[in-house]
Amino acid sequence: MKKIMLYILRGIGMGCTIFTLSCIVFDIIWKGSFLLDYWNYTKMAIGSMITGIAFYVPSLVYQNEKLSKALQVFIHMGIGLLTYLGVGCYVGWIPLQAGAWAVVAVIASAIAISFCIWFGFYLYYRQEAKRINAKIKEKQEI
């Protein structure tokens, strides 16, 4: 339970960080015309926390060595992306009123960004495993 709470808090932190950076980028691109009035900011901030949790907590699946790597990725990304789609439609990240192509573009972008972040973590943890294995091998030779 302690580990799940830690993952929830990390997910909230990750979601809030990505939300803040996204807001900064949109504000720079649209030069101040990116407004979050009424309760849109709060709605989007809570949505980013939920989405962060939905992407971070399911990463626990990688600790189950009985599942294939492909199934682990499918479970992790499936939960995260489905949650993003639901939250995105509700808070306005997915512009349903802008037409089908806009919706497809936003969804494709979300999938691409999600997999880029996932791939970055994958490369990091693969490098960590190599480093740890090298240290173990070094200790065995002594």
C-alpha atoms as an extended CHARMM CRD file, in Angstrom:
* protein
*
       142  EXT
         1         1  MET       CA              0.0000000000        0.0000000000        0.0000000000  PROA      1               0.0000000000
         2         2  LYS       CA              2.8960000000        2.3310000000        0.8150000000  PROA      2               0.0000000000
         3         3  LYS       CA              4.3800000000        1.7260000000       -2.6360000000  PROA      3               0.0000000000
         4         4  ILE       CA              1.0640000000        2.5090000000       -4.3510000000  PROA      4               0.0000000000
         5         5  MET       CA              0.7390000000        5.7770000000       -2.4140000000  PROA      5               0.0000000000
         6         6  LEU       CA              4.2810000000        6.6950000000       -3.4520000000  PROA      6               0.0000000000
         7         7  TYR       CA              3.4160000000        5.9730000000       -7.1040000000  PROA      7               0.0000000000
         8         8  ILE       CA              0.2260000000        8.0350000000       -6.8010000000  PROA      8               0.0000000000
         9         9  LEU       CA              2.1990000000       11.0000000000       -5.4550000000  PROA      9               0.0000000000
        10        10  ARG       CA              4.8410000000       10.6170000000       -8.1640000000  PROA      10              0.0000000000
        11        11  GLY       CA              2.0750000000       10.4460000000      -10.7730000000  PROA      11              0.0000000000
        12        12  ILE       CA              0.5520000000       13.6660000000       -9.4550000000  PROA      12              0.0000000000
        13        13  GLY       CA              3.9580000000       15.3210000000       -9.5840000000  PROA      13              0.0000000000
        14        14  MET       CA              4.6150000000       14.0920000000      -13.1100000000  PROA      14              0.0000000000
        15        15  GLY       CA              1.1480000000       15.1500000000      -14.2930000000  PROA      15              0.0000000000
        16        16  CYS       CA              1.4680000000       18.6120000000      -12.7660000000  PROA      16              0.0000000000
        17        17  THR       CA              4.9490000000       19.0960000000      -14.2090000000  PROA      17              0.0000000000
        18        18  ILE       CA              3.8630000000       18.1350000000      -17.7180000000  PROA      18              0.0000000000
        19        19  PHE       CA              0.7340000000       20.3130000000      -17.3870000000  PROA      19              0.0000000000
        20        20  THR       CA              2.7680000000       23.3310000000      -16.2700000000  PROA      20              0.0000000000
        21        21  LEU       CA              5.3340000000       22.9150000000      -19.0470000000  PROA      21              0.0000000000
        22        22  SER       CA              2.5340000000       22.4800000000      -21.6050000000  PROA      22              0.0000000000
        23        23  CYS       CA              0.8400000000       25.6680000000      -20.3930000000  PROA      23              0.0000000000
        24        24  ILE       CA              4.1110000000       27.5690000000      -20.7200000000  PROA      24              0.0000000000
        25        25  VAL       CA              4.6270000000       26.2860000000      -24.2770000000  PROA      25              0.0000000000
        26        26  PHE       CA              1.0470000000       27.1120000000      -25.3020000000  PROA      26              0.0000000000
        27        27  ASP       CA              1.3280000000       30.5560000000      -23.7140000000  PROA      27              0.0000000000
        28        28  ILE       CA              4.5420000000       31.2610000000      -25.6510000000  PROA      28              0.0000000000
        29        29  ILE       CA              3.1370000000       29.9430000000      -28.9380000000  PROA      29              0.0000000000
        30        30  TRP       CA             -0.1560000000       31.8510000000      -28.6800000000  PROA      30              0.0000000000
        31        31  LYS       CA              1.5210000000       34.9020000000      -27.0890000000  PROA      31              0.0000000000
        32        32  GLY       CA             -0.7470000000       35.3290000000      -24.1040000000  PROA      32              0.0000000000
        33        33  SER       CA             -4.0030000000       34.4200000000      -25.8180000000  PROA      33              0.0000000000
        34        34  PHE       CA             -3.9960000000       31.0380000000      -24.0860000000  PROA      34              0.0000000000
        35        35  LEU       CA             -6.4560000000       31.8370000000      -21.3010000000  PROA      35              0.0000000000
        36        36  LEU       CA             -7.7010000000       29.5990000000      -18.5690000000  PROA      36              0.0000000000
        37        37  ASP       CA            -10.6720000000       31.4740000000      -17.2200000000  PROA      37              0.0000000000
        38        38  TYR       CA            -13.4580000000       30.5380000000      -14.8340000000  PROA      38              0.0000000000
        39        39  TRP       CA            -12.6780000000       27.1250000000      -13.4620000000  PROA      39              0.0000000000
        40        40  ASN       CA            -10.8850000000       25.7790000000      -16.5650000000  PROA      40              0.0000000000
        41        41  TYR       CA             -7.4710000000       25.9780000000      -14.8840000000  PROA      41              0.0000000000
        42        42  THR       CA             -8.6720000000       23.9990000000      -11.8730000000  PROA      42              0.0000000000
        43        43  LYS       CA            -10.4140000000       21.4600000000      -14.0920000000  PROA      43              0.0000000000
        44        44  MET       CA             -7.2840000000       20.9990000000      -16.2080000000  PROA      44              0.0000000000
        45        45  ALA       CA             -4.9670000000       20.8540000000      -13.1770000000  PROA      45              0.0000000000
        46        46  ILE       CA             -7.0870000000       18.1120000000      -11.5790000000  PROA      46              0.0000000000
        47        47  GLY       CA             -7.2620000000       16.3640000000      -14.9560000000  PROA      47              0.0000000000
        48        48  SER       CA             -3.4710000000       16.4440000000      -15.2170000000  PROA      48              0.0000000000
        49        49  MET       CA             -3.1690000000       14.8800000000      -11.7620000000  PROA      49              0.0000000000
        50        50  ILE       CA             -5.6120000000       12.0970000000      -12.6860000000  PROA      50              0.0000000000
        51        51  THR       CA             -3.8080000000       11.4980000000      -15.9680000000  PROA      51              0.0000000000
        52        52  GLY       CA             -0.4250000000       11.4790000000      -14.2100000000  PROA      52              0.0000000000
        53        53  ILE       CA             -1.6910000000        8.8750000000      -11.7520000000  PROA      53              0.0000000000
        54        54  ALA       CA             -3.1700000000        6.8230000000      -14.6090000000  PROA      54              0.0000000000
        55        55  PHE       CA              0.1900000000        6.7040000000      -16.3730000000  PROA      55              0.0000000000
        56        56  TYR       CA              2.4170000000        6.2940000000      -13.3000000000  PROA      56              0.0000000000
        57        57  VAL       CA              0.6160000000        3.7450000000      -11.1010000000  PROA      57              0.0000000000
        58        58  PRO       CA              0.1570000000        1.1270000000      -13.8540000000  PROA      58              0.0000000000
        59        59  SER       CA              3.9380000000        1.1470000000      -14.3590000000  PROA      59              0.0000000000
        60        60  LEU       CA              3.9160000000       -1.2510000000      -11.4000000000  PROA      60              0.0000000000
        61        61  VAL       CA              3.0330000000       -3.8950000000      -13.9990000000  PROA      61              0.0000000000
        62        62  TYR       CA              6.7060000000       -3.9640000000      -15.0590000000  PROA      62              0.0000000000
        63        63  GLN       CA              7.5390000000       -5.6280000000      -11.7450000000  PROA      63              0.0000000000
        64        64  ASN       CA              5.5090000000       -8.6900000000      -12.7710000000  PROA      64              0.0000000000
        65        65  GLU       CA              8.0320000000      -10.8370000000      -14.6180000000  PROA      65              0.0000000000
        66        66  LYS       CA              5.3590000000      -13.4220000000      -15.5200000000  PROA      66              0.0000000000
        67        67  LEU       CA              3.8700000000      -11.0410000000      -18.1090000000  PROA      67              0.0000000000
        68        68  SER       CA              5.5180000000      -10.5290000000      -21.4780000000  PROA      68              0.0000000000
        69        69  LYS       CA              7.0830000000       -7.1190000000      -22.1330000000  PROA      69              0.0000000000
        70        70  ALA       CA              4.4710000000       -6.4540000000      -24.8490000000  PROA      70              0.0000000000
        71        71  LEU       CA              1.5810000000       -7.1770000000      -22.4570000000  PROA      71              0.0000000000
        72        72  GLN       CA              3.1660000000       -4.9980000000      -19.7850000000  PROA      72              0.0000000000
        73        73  VAL       CA              3.4180000000       -2.0840000000      -22.2330000000  PROA      73              0.0000000000
        74        74  PHE       CA             -0.1410000000       -2.6960000000      -23.4670000000  PROA      74              0.0000000000
        75        75  ILE       CA             -1.5600000000       -2.6460000000      -19.9180000000  PROA      75              0.0000000000
        76        76  HSD       CA              0.4800000000        0.3800000000      -18.8410000000  PROA      76              0.0000000000
        77        77  MET       CA             -0.1280000000        2.5050000000      -21.9410000000  PROA      77              0.0000000000
        78        78  GLY       CA             -3.7010000000        1.2770000000      -22.3550000000  PROA      78              0.0000000000
        79        79  ILE       CA             -4.7540000000        2.4540000000      -18.9040000000  PROA      79              0.0000000000
        80        80  GLY       CA             -2.8760000000        5.7370000000      -19.2740000000  PROA      80              0.0000000000
        81        81  LEU       CA             -4.1320000000        6.5720000000      -22.7640000000  PROA      81              0.0000000000
        82        82  LEU       CA             -7.7480000000        5.5680000000      -22.0910000000  PROA      82              0.0000000000
        83        83  THR       CA             -7.7440000000        7.7490000000      -18.9910000000  PROA      83              0.0000000000
        84        84  TYR       CA             -6.1650000000       10.5940000000      -20.9760000000  PROA      84              0.0000000000
        85        85  LEU       CA             -8.8480000000       10.2990000000      -23.6560000000  PROA      85              0.0000000000
        86        86  GLY       CA            -11.6620000000       10.4380000000      -21.1050000000  PROA      86              0.0000000000
        87        87  VAL       CA            -10.1450000000       13.2710000000      -19.1040000000  PROA      87              0.0000000000
        88        88  GLY       CA             -9.0780000000       15.0870000000      -22.2760000000  PROA      88              0.0000000000
        89        89  CYS       CA            -12.5940000000       15.0800000000      -23.6670000000  PROA      89              0.0000000000
        90        90  TYR       CA            -13.9930000000       16.3190000000      -20.3510000000  PROA      90              0.0000000000
        91        91  VAL       CA            -11.5310000000       19.1360000000      -19.6730000000  PROA      91              0.0000000000
        92        92  GLY       CA            -11.1140000000       20.3000000000      -23.2570000000  PROA      92              0.0000000000
        93        93  TRP       CA             -7.6860000000       19.0060000000      -24.2270000000  PROA      93              0.0000000000
        94        94  ILE       CA             -9.3110000000       17.1370000000      -27.0910000000  PROA      94              0.0000000000
        95        95  PRO       CA            -11.1720000000       19.7120000000      -29.2150000000  PROA      95              0.0000000000
        96        96  LEU       CA            -14.3010000000       17.7380000000      -30.0610000000  PROA      96              0.0000000000
        97        97  GLN       CA            -15.9370000000       20.8170000000      -31.6210000000  PROA      97              0.0000000000
        98        98  ALA       CA            -13.0050000000       21.3600000000      -34.0400000000  PROA      98              0.0000000000
        99        99  GLY       CA            -13.7780000000       18.3360000000      -36.1980000000  PROA      99              0.0000000000
       100       100  ALA       CA            -12.5430000000       14.8150000000      -36.6980000000  PROA      100             0.0000000000
       101       101  TRP       CA             -9.0770000000       15.7280000000      -38.0180000000  PROA      101             0.0000000000
       102       102  ALA       CA             -8.3210000000       17.9080000000      -35.0090000000  PROA      102             0.0000000000
       103       103  VAL       CA             -9.4000000000       15.1200000000      -32.6640000000  PROA      103             0.0000000000
       104       104  VAL       CA             -7.2890000000       12.5680000000      -34.5450000000  PROA      104             0.0000000000
       105       105  ALA       CA             -4.2790000000       14.9330000000      -34.5000000000  PROA      105             0.0000000000
       106       106  VAL       CA             -4.5290000000       15.5010000000      -30.7460000000  PROA      106             0.0000000000
       107       107  ILE       CA             -4.9610000000       11.7900000000      -30.0230000000  PROA      107             0.0000000000
       108       108  ALA       CA             -2.0480000000       10.8670000000      -32.3270000000  PROA      108             0.0000000000
       109       109  SER       CA              0.1050000000       13.5270000000      -30.6320000000  PROA      109             0.0000000000
       110       110  ALA       CA             -0.8120000000       12.2130000000      -27.1850000000  PROA      110             0.0000000000
       111       111  ILE       CA              0.0680000000        8.6660000000      -28.2070000000  PROA      111             0.0000000000
       112       112  ALA       CA              3.3790000000        9.7860000000      -29.7380000000  PROA      112             0.0000000000
       113       113  ILE       CA              4.3200000000       11.8860000000      -26.7040000000  PROA      113             0.0000000000
       114       114  SER       CA              3.3530000000        9.0650000000      -24.3230000000  PROA      114             0.0000000000
       115       115  PHE       CA              5.5130000000        6.5760000000      -26.1640000000  PROA      115             0.0000000000
       116       116  CYS       CA              8.4220000000        9.0310000000      -26.3240000000  PROA      116             0.0000000000
       117       117  ILE       CA              8.2640000000        9.4780000000      -22.5500000000  PROA      117             0.0000000000
       118       118  TRP       CA              7.9310000000        5.7140000000      -22.0940000000  PROA      118             0.0000000000
       119       119  PHE       CA             10.9060000000        5.1150000000      -24.4050000000  PROA      119             0.0000000000
       120       120  GLY       CA             12.9980000000        7.6070000000      -22.4420000000  PROA      120             0.0000000000
       121       121  PHE       CA             12.2770000000        5.7530000000      -19.2050000000  PROA      121             0.0000000000
       122       122  TYR       CA             12.9530000000        2.4450000000      -20.9650000000  PROA      122             0.0000000000
       123       123  LEU       CA             16.3900000000        3.6280000000      -22.1030000000  PROA      123             0.0000000000
       124       124  TYR       CA             17.1620000000        5.0080000000      -18.6400000000  PROA      124             0.0000000000
       125       125  TYR       CA             16.2670000000        1.7810000000      -16.8290000000  PROA      125             0.0000000000
       126       126  ARG       CA             18.0660000000       -0.3470000000      -19.4240000000  PROA      126             0.0000000000
       127       127  GLN       CA             21.2210000000        1.7200000000      -18.8300000000  PROA      127             0.0000000000
       128       128  GLU       CA             20.7570000000        1.3680000000      -15.0630000000  PROA      128             0.0000000000
       129       129  ALA       CA             20.5000000000       -2.4210000000      -15.4240000000  PROA      129             0.0000000000
       130       130  LYS       CA             23.7270000000       -2.4820000000      -17.4460000000  PROA      130             0.0000000000
       131       131  ARG       CA             25.4880000000       -0.3720000000      -14.8110000000  PROA      131             0.0000000000
       132       132  ILE       CA             24.2660000000       -2.5890000000      -11.9670000000  PROA      132             0.0000000000
       133       133  ASN       CA             25.2240000000       -5.7570000000      -13.8300000000  PROA      133             0.0000000000
       134       134  ALA       CA             28.7040000000       -4.3490000000      -14.4830000000  PROA      134             0.0000000000
       135       135  LYS       CA             29.1380000000       -3.6190000000      -10.7600000000  PROA      135             0.0000000000
       136       136  ILE       CA             27.9680000000       -7.1280000000       -9.8560000000  PROA      136             0.0000000000
       137       137  LYS       CA             30.3750000000       -8.6340000000      -12.3650000000  PROA      137             0.0000000000
       138       138  GLU       CA             33.1690000000       -6.4460000000      -11.0260000000  PROA      138             0.0000000000
       139       139  LYS       CA             32.5090000000       -7.6230000000       -7.4490000000  PROA      139             0.0000000000
       140       140  GLN       CA             32.4370000000      -11.2690000000       -8.5540000000  PROA      140             0.0000000000
       141       141  GLU       CA             35.8730000000      -10.9140000000      -10.1510000000  PROA      141             0.0000000000
       142       142  ILE       CA             37.4250000000       -9.5980000000       -6.9620000000  PROA      142             0.0000000000
